[in-house]
């Protein structure tokens, strides 16, 4: 099962297919293979605090997208140049391993 995110409206889902259209807006969704995930408190400055932790470890962010804001948390997908180093930071996981993504099924 692959996980996908819509670049237009940030909806997320999982599907066994390689091509998926967003159920919300109809745009093609992008696979999140290789992306990382972190959930931070949905308050001003919290994402900046997380990005500072990456910078202190000399980890360069190459892509970033807030994909959801739920239950006072902001869920962020991002990619970096030093994946293993980023995985050493509390709360960072490979996006494909985030259980919440498994609960969402795309229309085929």
MMTF fields as JSON, N, C-alpha, C and O atoms, coordinates in Angstrom:
{
  "mmtfVersion": "1.0.0",
  "mmtfProducer": "UNKNOWN",
  "numBonds": 431,
  "numAtoms": 432,
  "numGroups": 108,
  "numChains": 1,
  "numModels": 1,
  "chainsPerModel": [1],
  "groupsPerChain": [108],
  "chainIdList": ["A"],
  "bondAtomList": [4, 2, 8, 6, 12, 10, 16, 14, 20, 18, 24, 22, 28, 26, 32, 30, 36, 34, 40, 38, 44, 42, 48, 46, 52, 50, 56, 54, 60, 58, 64, 62, 68, 66, 72, 70, 76, 74, 80, 78, 84, 82, 88, 86, 92, 90, 96, 94, 100, 98, 104, 102, 108, 106, 112, 110, 116, 114, 120, 118, 124, 122, 128, 126, 132, 130, 136, 134, 140, 138, 144, 142, 148, 146, 152, 150, 156, 154, 160, 158, 164, 162, 168, 166, 172, 170, 176, 174, 180, 178, 184, 182, 188, 186, 192, 190, 196, 194, 200, 198, 204, 202, 208, 206, 212, 210, 216, 214, 220, 218, 224, 222, 228, 226, 232, 230, 236, 234, 240, 238, 244, 242, 248, 246, 252, 250, 256, 254, 260, 258, 264, 262, 268, 266, 272, 270, 276, 274, 280, 278, 284, 282, 288, 286, 292, 290, 296, 294, 300, 298, 304, 302, 308, 306, 312, 310, 316, 314, 320, 318, 324, 322, 328, 326, 332, 330, 336, 334, 340, 338, 344, 342, 348, 346, 352, 350, 356, 354, 360, 358, 364, 362, 368, 366, 372, 370, 376, 374, 380, 378, 384, 382, 388, 386, 392, 390, 396, 394, 400, 398, 404, 402, 408, 406, 412, 410, 416, 414, 420, 418, 424, 422, 428, 426],
  "bondOrderList": [1, 1, 1, 1, 1, 1, 1, 1, 1, 1, 1, 1, 1, 1, 1, 1, 1, 1, 1, 1, 1, 1, 1, 1, 1, 1, 1, 1, 1, 1, 1, 1, 1, 1, 1, 1, 1, 1, 1, 1, 1, 1, 1, 1, 1, 1, 1, 1, 1, 1, 1, 1, 1, 1, 1, 1, 1, 1, 1, 1, 1, 1, 1, 1, 1, 1, 1, 1, 1, 1, 1, 1, 1, 1, 1, 1, 1, 1, 1, 1, 1, 1, 1, 1, 1, 1, 1, 1, 1, 1, 1, 1, 1, 1, 1, 1, 1, 1, 1, 1, 1, 1, 1, 1, 1, 1, 1],
  "groupList": [{"groupName": "UNK", "atomNameList": ["N", "CA", "C", "O"], "elementList": ["N", "C", "C", "O"], "formalChargeList": [0, 0, 0, 0], "bondAtomList": [1, 0, 2, 1, 3, 2], "bondOrderList": [1, 1, 2], "singleLetterCode": "X", "chemCompType": "L-PEPTIDE LINKING"}],
  "groupTypeList": [0, 0, 0, 0, 0, 0, 0, 0, 0, 0, 0, 0, 0, 0, 0, 0, 0, 0, 0, 0, 0, 0, 0, 0, 0, 0, 0, 0, 0, 0, 0, 0, 0, 0, 0, 0, 0, 0, 0, 0, 0, 0, 0, 0, 0, 0, 0, 0, 0, 0, 0, 0, 0, 0, 0, 0, 0, 0, 0, 0, 0, 0, 0, 0, 0, 0, 0, 0, 0, 0, 0, 0, 0, 0, 0, 0, 0, 0, 0, 0, 0, 0, 0, 0, 0, 0, 0, 0, 0, 0, 0, 0, 0, 0, 0, 0, 0, 0, 0, 0, 0, 0, 0, 0, 0, 0, 0, 0],
  "groupIdList": [1, 2, 3, 4, 5, 6, 7, 8, 9, 10, 11, 12, 13, 14, 15, 16, 17, 18, 19, 20, 21, 22, 23, 24, 25, 26, 27, 28, 29, 30, 31, 32, 33, 34, 35, 36, 37, 38, 39, 40, 41, 42, 43, 44, 45, 46, 47, 48, 49, 50, 51, 52, 53, 54, 55, 56, 57, 58, 59, 60, 61, 62, 63, 64, 65, 66, 67, 68, 69, 70, 71, 72, 73, 74, 75, 76, 77, 78, 79, 80, 81, 82, 83, 84, 85, 86, 87, 88, 89, 90, 91, 92, 93, 94, 95, 96, 97, 98, 99, 100, 101, 102, 103, 104, 105, 106, 107, 108],
  "secStructList": [7, 3, 3, 3, 3, 3, 6, 6, 6, 7, 7, 3, 3, 3, 3, 1, 1, 1, 7, 7, 5, 7, 6, 6, 6, 7, 7, 5, 3, 3, 3, 7, 6, 6, 7, 3, 3, 3, 3, 3, 3, 1, 1, 6, 6, 2, 2, 2, 2, 2, 2, 2, 2, 2, 2, 2, 6, 6, 7, 7, 3, 3, 3, 3, 3, 3, 3, 3, 3, 3, 6, 6, 3, 3, 3, 3, 3, 3, 3, 3, 1, 7, 2, 2, 2, 2, 2, 6, 1, 6, 6, 7, 3, 3, 4, 4, 4, 7, 2, 2, 2, 2, 6, 7, 5, 7, 7, 7],
  "xCoordList": [0.858, 0.0, 0.901, 1.756, 0.706, 1.467, 0.64, -0.591, 1.334, 0.659, 0.834, 1.857, -0.195, -0.221, -0.669, -1.372, -0.247, -0.713, -1.106, -0.462, -2.163, -2.605, -1.821, -1.881, -1.092, -0.327, -1.215, -0.754, -2.475, -3.377, -4.074, -4.105, -4.637, -5.432, -4.9, -5.498, -3.789, -3.094, -3.841, -3.491, -4.857, -5.513, -4.502, -3.605, -4.642, -3.755, -4.58, -5.735, -3.975, -4.674, -3.673, -2.496, -4.157, -3.348, -4.078, -5.306, -3.311, -3.906, -2.888, -1.686, -3.364, -2.449, -2.084, -1.19, -2.76, -2.522, -1.359, -0.979, -0.797, 0.302, -0.181, 0.542, -1.396, -1.954, -3.271, -4.148, -3.387, -4.567, -5.009, -4.183, -6.322, -6.884, -7.449, -8.023, -7.286, -7.787, -9.31, -9.959, -9.881, -11.332, -11.951, -13.15, -11.166, -11.684, -11.711, -12.748, -10.546, -10.466, -10.281, -10.413, -9.977, -9.832, -8.449, -8.209, -7.524, -6.174, -5.393, -5.707, -4.383, -3.537, -2.762, -2.267, -2.672, -1.949, -0.516, -0.228, 0.38, 1.793, 2.138, 1.686, 2.94, 3.356, 4.276, 5.017, 4.221, 5.073, 6.275, 6.953, 6.547, 7.697, 8.944, 9.216, 9.684, 10.922, 10.753, 11.745, 9.524, 9.292, 9.353, 9.219, 9.556, 9.527, 8.303, 7.739, 7.896, 6.722, 7.083, 7.824, 6.548, 6.624, 5.32, 4.711, 4.907, 3.723, 4.207, 4.883, 3.859, 4.266, 3.016, 1.981, 3.102, 1.952, 1.574, 2.443, 0.281, -0.216, -0.291, -1.368, 0.907, 1.04, 2.167, 3.086, 2.1, 3.164, 4.546, 4.736, 5.486, 6.873, 7.261, 8.451, 6.284, 6.625, 7.308, 8.261, 6.844, 7.509, 8.913, 9.855, 9.056, 10.378, 11.324, 12.508, 10.811, 11.629, 12.118, 13.275, 11.231, 11.619, 12.674, 13.669, 12.455, 13.418, 14.769, 15.807, 14.764, 16.025, 16.767, 17.993, 16.03, 16.666, 17.34, 18.421, 16.709, 17.344, 18.604, 19.649, 18.5, 19.636, 20.821, 21.973, 20.537, 21.612, 22.381, 23.545, 21.742, 22.39, 22.918, 23.35, 22.876, 23.327, 22.572, 23.154, 21.263, 20.378, 19.656, 18.985, 19.794, 19.175, 17.795, 17.653, 16.788, 15.426, 15.333, 15.66, 14.883, 14.764, 13.311, 13.048, 12.379, 10.956, 10.168, 10.557, 9.041, 8.242, 6.809, 6.562, 5.865, 4.449, 3.663, 3.745, 2.907, 1.975, 0.779, 0.111, 0.508, -0.548, -1.849, -2.902, -1.792, -3.026, -2.834, -1.734, -3.94, -3.974, -5.171, -6.324, -4.862, -5.922, -5.562, -4.397, -6.578, -6.395, -5.242, -4.442, -5.17, -4.151, -2.729, -1.777, -2.587, -1.287, -1.209, -2.217, -0.027, 0.238, 1.072, 2.108, 0.619, 1.322, 2.076, 1.496, 3.381, 4.272, 4.973, 5.549, 4.92, 5.73, 6.927, 6.779, 8.107, 9.296, 10.337, 10.294, 11.27, 12.405, 13.675, 13.683, 14.743, 16.015, 17.176, 17.009, 18.355, 19.54, 20.193, 21.016, 19.846, 20.432, 19.292, 18.961, 18.711, 17.524, 17.808, 17.049, 18.872, 19.156, 19.37, 18.93, 20.038, 20.238, 18.905, 18.68, 18.025, 16.714, 15.877, 15.123, 15.999, 15.242, 15.666, 14.952, 16.81, 17.278, 16.619, 16.853, 15.809, 15.121, 13.779, 13.051, 13.454, 12.191, 10.997, 10.851, 10.157, 8.918, 9.019, 7.992, 10.223, 10.392, 10.289, 10.94, 9.455, 9.284, 9.233, 8.972, 9.482, 9.277, 7.777, 6.978, 7.398, 5.98, 5.206, 4.054, 5.832, 5.113, 4.854, 4.062, 5.513, 5.313, 4.311, 4.065, 3.731, 2.789, 1.452, 0.828, 1.001, -0.227, -1.459, -2.305, -1.58, -2.776, -2.974, -4.113, -1.897, -2.023, -2.633, -3.307, -2.403, -2.947, -4.458, -5.103, -5.033, -6.466, -7.254, -8.476, -6.59, -7.269, -7.14, -6.026, -8.224, -8.186, -8.64, -9.633, -7.905, -8.252, -9.282, -9.42, -9.986, -10.837, -9.918, -8.989, -10.167, -9.287, -9.684, -9.042],
  "yCoordList": [-1.171, 0.0, 1.229, 1.379, 2.101, 3.353, 4.477, 4.446, 5.469, 6.641, 7.81, 7.935, 8.684, 9.815, 11.08, 11.023, 12.23, 13.53, 14.353, 14.28, 15.127, 15.995, 17.305, 17.98, 17.684, 18.929, 20.179, 21.27, 20.017, 21.175, 21.438, 22.572, 20.378, 20.605, 19.859, 19.938, 19.137, 18.455, 17.265, 16.811, 16.747, 15.527, 14.386, 14.395, 13.409, 12.255, 10.984, 10.945, 9.936, 8.661, 7.561, 7.825, 6.325, 5.165, 4.375, 4.289, 3.796, 3.032, 2.035, 2.297, 0.89, -0.052, 0.378, -0.208, 1.383, 1.838, 2.817, 3.433, 2.952, 3.887, 5.292, 6.261, 5.417, 6.726, 6.887, 6.025, 8.022, 8.26, 9.706, 10.618, 9.91, 11.258, 11.599, 10.743, 12.826, 13.296, 13.232, 13.691, 12.671, 12.582, 13.944, 14.131, 14.885, 16.197, 17.139, 17.725, 17.287, 18.278, 17.667, 18.369, 16.367, 15.705, 15.767, 15.132, 16.529, 16.632, 15.328, 14.563, 15.067, 13.897, 14.039, 15.116, 12.944, 12.947, 12.476, 11.735, 12.915, 12.559, 11.528, 11.646, 10.509, 9.539, 10.204, 11.13, 9.724, 10.298, 9.415, 9.609, 8.439, 7.566, 8.409, 9.351, 8.077, 8.786, 10.039, 10.636, 10.448, 11.633, 11.268, 10.104, 12.277, 12.124, 12.853, 13.711, 12.514, 13.113, 13.542, 12.858, 14.674, 15.104, 15.806, 16.455, 15.673, 16.356, 17.338, 16.948, 18.605, 19.637, 20.327, 20.326, 20.921, 21.677, 22.773, 23.436, 22.954, 23.943, 25.311, 25.844, 25.86, 27.179, 27.929, 27.31, 29.245, 30.028, 29.669, 29.592, 29.457, 29.205, 27.748, 27.436, 26.839, 25.432, 24.798, 24.036, 25.095, 24.564, 25.153, 24.448, 26.424, 27.063, 26.4, 26.227, 26.028, 25.344, 24.002, 23.63, 23.279, 22.004, 22.211, 21.487, 23.201, 23.475, 23.895, 23.592, 24.583, 24.958, 23.709, 23.641, 22.719, 21.463, 20.779, 20.21, 20.83, 20.274, 21.072, 20.491, 22.386, 23.246, 23.028, 23.028, 22.843, 22.612, 21.331, 21.204, 20.388, 19.127, 19.183, 18.173, 20.383, 20.61, 19.745, 19.208, 19.621, 18.883, 19.908, 20.804, 19.774, 20.699, 20.196, 19.055, 21.036, 20.704, 20.961, 22.05, 19.949, 20.093, 20.197, 20.513, 19.936, 20.073, 20.023, 19.338, 20.758, 20.791, 21.176, 22.059, 20.498, 20.811, 20.443, 19.311, 21.384, 21.088, 20.417, 21.018, 19.168, 18.418, 18.365, 18.077, 18.638, 18.589, 19.35, 19.435, 19.899, 20.538, 19.932, 20.255, 19.038, 18.321, 18.215, 18.038, 18.327, 18.136, 18.965, 18.479, 20.216, 21.17, 20.73, 21.095, 19.935, 19.5, 19.834, 19.783, 20.174, 20.369, 19.179, 18.872, 18.514, 17.357, 17.809, 18.37, 17.555, 18.08, 16.933, 16.049, 16.954, 16.059, 16.866, 18.018, 16.272, 16.993, 16.021, 14.827, 16.546, 15.759, 16.524, 17.752, 15.763, 16.344, 15.66, 14.63, 16.258, 15.663, 14.597, 13.824, 14.536, 13.55, 12.845, 13.189, 11.865, 11.185, 10.518, 10.701, 9.759, 9.032, 9.981, 9.698, 11.096, 12.086, 12.675, 12.881, 12.948, 13.507, 12.51, 12.904, 11.236, 10.209, 10.105, 9.512, 10.671, 10.684, 11.753, 11.802, 12.603, 13.668, 13.131, 12.491, 13.388, 12.912, 13.283, 14.43, 12.306, 12.543, 12.409, 12.389, 12.316, 12.196, 10.722, 9.86, 10.456, 9.094, 9.131, 10.171, 7.996, 7.879, 8.007, 7.393, 8.787, 9.049, 7.766, 7.635, 6.825, 5.583, 4.738, 3.797, 5.061, 4.323, 4.97, 4.444, 6.096, 6.792, 6.055, 5.976, 5.512, 4.707, 5.439, 4.819, 6.724, 7.456, 7.371, 7.356, 7.314, 7.232, 5.895, 5.82, 4.845, 3.534, 3.481, 2.639, 4.367, 4.356, 5.017, 4.877, 5.727, 6.475, 5.773, 5.524, 5.46, 4.753, 5.686, 6.401, 5.666, 6.456, 5.709, 4.489, 6.456, 5.828, 5.367, 6.081, 4.226, 3.679, 4.13, 3.755],
  "zCoordList": [0.0, 0.0, 0.0, 0.872, -0.977, -1.05, -0.447, -0.473, 0.095, 0.645, -0.299, -0.971, -0.346, -1.266, -0.548, 0.461, -1.087, -0.616, -1.845, -2.891, -1.697, -2.787, -2.706, -1.678, -3.749, -3.712, -3.707, -3.371, -4.077, -4.123, -2.793, -2.315, -2.195, -0.977, 0.244, 1.317, 0.101, 1.199, 1.791, 2.881, 1.109, 1.576, 1.514, 0.671, 2.399, 2.416, 2.311, 2.734, 1.742, 1.638, 1.322, 1.076, 1.333, 0.982, -0.094, -0.09, -1.02, -2.11, -2.65, -2.622, -3.144, -3.782, -5.208, -5.82, -5.732, -7.11, -7.192, -6.196, -8.395, -8.616, -8.939, -8.707, -9.473, -9.817, -9.078, -9.132, -8.38, -7.561, -7.747, -7.775, -7.874, -7.923, -6.548, -5.874, -6.148, -4.856, -4.841, -5.782, -3.788, -3.657, -3.341, -3.544, -2.853, -2.482, -3.68, -3.994, -4.361, -5.442, -6.829, -7.832, -6.902, -8.184, -8.807, -9.833, -8.201, -8.753, -8.548, -7.636, -9.38, -9.17, -7.85, -7.515, -7.126, -5.858, -6.07, -7.01, -5.184, -5.263, -4.193, -3.054, -4.55, -3.528, -2.514, -2.845, -1.279, -0.234, 0.066, 1.075, -0.81, -0.616, -0.374, -1.119, 0.646, 0.934, 1.773, 2.194, 2.024, 2.854, 4.33, 4.707, 5.147, 6.6, 7.137, 6.458, 8.346, 8.98, 10.4, 11.106, 10.792, 12.186, 12.527, 11.677, 13.757, 14.26, 15.322, 16.274, 15.156, 16.125, 16.654, 15.987, 17.858, 18.351, 17.355, 16.788, 17.151, 16.19, 16.862, 17.131, 17.124, 17.738, 17.033, 16.498, 17.031, 16.398, 16.961, 18.174, 16.068, 16.45, 16.609, 16.653, 16.699, 16.923, 15.712, 15.876, 14.518, 13.33, 13.222, 12.86, 13.529, 13.502, 14.496, 14.207, 15.662, 16.676, 16.133, 16.329, 15.45, 14.858, 13.772, 13.723, 12.899, 11.827, 12.388, 11.799, 13.508, 14.159, 14.632, 14.533, 15.145, 15.564, 14.378, 14.525, 13.207, 12.003, 11.65, 11.356, 11.681, 11.325, 12.267, 11.833, 13.542, 14.516, 14.221, 14.601, 13.551, 13.166, 11.73, 11.173, 11.144, 9.772, 8.769, 7.826, 8.99, 8.089, 7.219, 7.732, 5.924, 4.975, 4.567, 4.129, 4.707, 4.274, 2.772, 2.299, 2.028, 0.577, 0.119, -1.041, 1.015, 0.714, 2.007, 2.952, 2.05, 3.273, 2.943, 2.122, 3.596, 3.387, 4.636, 5.11, 5.167, 6.252, 5.59, 4.748, 5.973, 5.291, 6.075, 5.505, 7.364, 8.154, 9.454, 9.998, 9.931, 11.244, 11.965, 11.68, 12.912, 13.629, 15.099, 15.455, 15.953, 17.392, 17.952, 18.752, 17.52, 17.979, 17.634, 18.324, 16.55, 16.048, 14.567, 13.862, 14.098, 12.675, 12.213, 12.804, 11.16, 10.612, 9.374, 8.445, 9.377, 8.348, 7.627, 8.262, 6.3, 5.47, 4.999, 4.589, 5.054, 4.609, 4.101, 4.398, 3.333, 2.862, 3.219, 3.303, 3.427, 3.873, 3.158, 2.505, 3.299, 2.684, 3.565, 3.073, 4.856, 5.781, 6.523, 7.657, 5.861, 6.401, 7.739, 8.691, 7.826, 9.074, 10.247, 11.361, 10.005, 11.071, 11.506, 12.698, 10.561, 10.893, 11.68, 12.57, 11.367, 12.082, 13.547, 14.355, 13.894, 15.284, 16.132, 17.339, 15.543, 16.271, 16.757, 15.997, 18.013, 18.593, 17.722, 17.302, 17.46, 16.727, 15.22, 14.542, 14.675, 13.221, 12.836, 13.426, 11.834, 11.325, 9.808, 9.204, 9.214, 7.774, 7.526, 8.232, 6.544, 6.295, 6.029, 6.442, 5.344, 5.042, 6.291, 6.24, 7.42, 8.666, 9.611, 10.696, 9.224, 10.101, 10.059, 9.001, 11.2, 11.212, 10.687, 10.042, 10.941, 10.514, 9.01, 8.543, 8.244, 6.805, 6.383, 5.355, 7.164, 6.83, 6.966, 6.342, 7.77, 8.015, 6.895, 6.841, 6.011, 4.968, 3.631, 3.172, 3.017, 1.724, 0.606, 0.74, -0.49, -1.671, -2.51, -2.418, -3.313, -4.33, -5.462, -5.839, -5.979, -7.033, -8.409, -9.39]
}
